[in-house]
Amino acid sequence: MPPRPESPSCANPSHPPERKHGPLSGVRILDMATVLAAPFASTLCADMGADVVKLELPDGSDPLRGLAPVKDGLPLFWKVTNRGKRGITLDVRKPEGRALFLRMLPQFDVLVENFRTGTLDRWGLDFETLQAACPGLIVLRLTGFGQTGPYARRAGFARIFEAMSGFTNLAGEAGGSPLHMNYPVGDMVAGLFGAFAISAAVAERRGGASRGLHQQDDAPLRGREIDLSATEALFRLLEALPVEHEQLGQVRGRAGNRAGYTAPSNMYATADGQWISLVASSDPIFRRLCAAIGRPELADDPCFATNPLRVRHIERLDAILADWFAAHDYATVSAALAAGEIPFSKIFTIADVAQDPHFAAREAIVRLPDADLGSVPAPCVVPRFSGYRPPPPHSGPAVGEHNASFYAELGIDAGQLAALRDQGVI
């Protein structure tokens, strides 16, 4: 069999890209959402080649502009989370703004919003009105609790989604307080589902066409209203908990750094203060771990012969492992585990990520061109498609940065633009 040709890689500039267009090239998205979850969804689509226009209020009051990190008044979170987008301003609550919004809507395939359920309806922008202005429009509505149900109109934030979904109940020491991450993971998970939902709706529309949105000539163009609950997005990750509760009567709770479903899988401290996450749950890996720590006889201990047995006797097993880690420095531990092909990692900080040779080889951190700071670092495009190596997107736009060019495309001249600005419409 001839050798398989090496695939192009965005980590290896010697392989030229086969095409300039990403998988979502040709898709046009109007992102009028605020803060984090829904804007992250459209940013992921922009990473894949979609043309995304970011719409915000003329006063630039989006809370993400004030969310830490901020440096000398520069909104760093905004710059990376809204990367690759054009930025315009418009107040759709004003009659003139609403009319202009409906006028621009036919330019787009997807509208992204995250206002509390019923808000757009109150502004005269209900789904029927949007569809009348742009037949076939895909509308992503990302809210805390969905468009229906008794909690539909509640406000929500990432930690609320995490708490209500059952996600937070799993984090923390046994018998101790539940713990939130020091990061809005609920928003990011919801954004991932949002990007997936948009891509699924676009795939349905394209119907197999390789480029551009596709519709059969004899079929009416159909729109999609996507109801995405951030709480349900978090709950969707907890795959086995409902069946575990119903069939076994168990309510999974906190177990510190242990995994209650497999063993050994825990975090251990070395003699020089490094924390190591280790997973050796399969029987072959466990046997190699026993050899690596100089205790090969443990693999034949009847208490540790299978994963269920190791889970049952985890206290004894963890004590043995904790003692071994505590007696050796990180260099010794990492050498022994690597030689035994044991899955492990020290707990990386962002400083470790920035210096790690694997992340460097993969170009996992890219530089976004930025008008204020020259460039800023951000995570790379994920995942990687063969033959597609996008240039680093520019950082998130300034307030109304692209007003002139965007509204000119609608036939609005400089005089009209100035009048709209004076009225507070843009």
Disulfide bonds with the S-S distance in Angstrom:
none
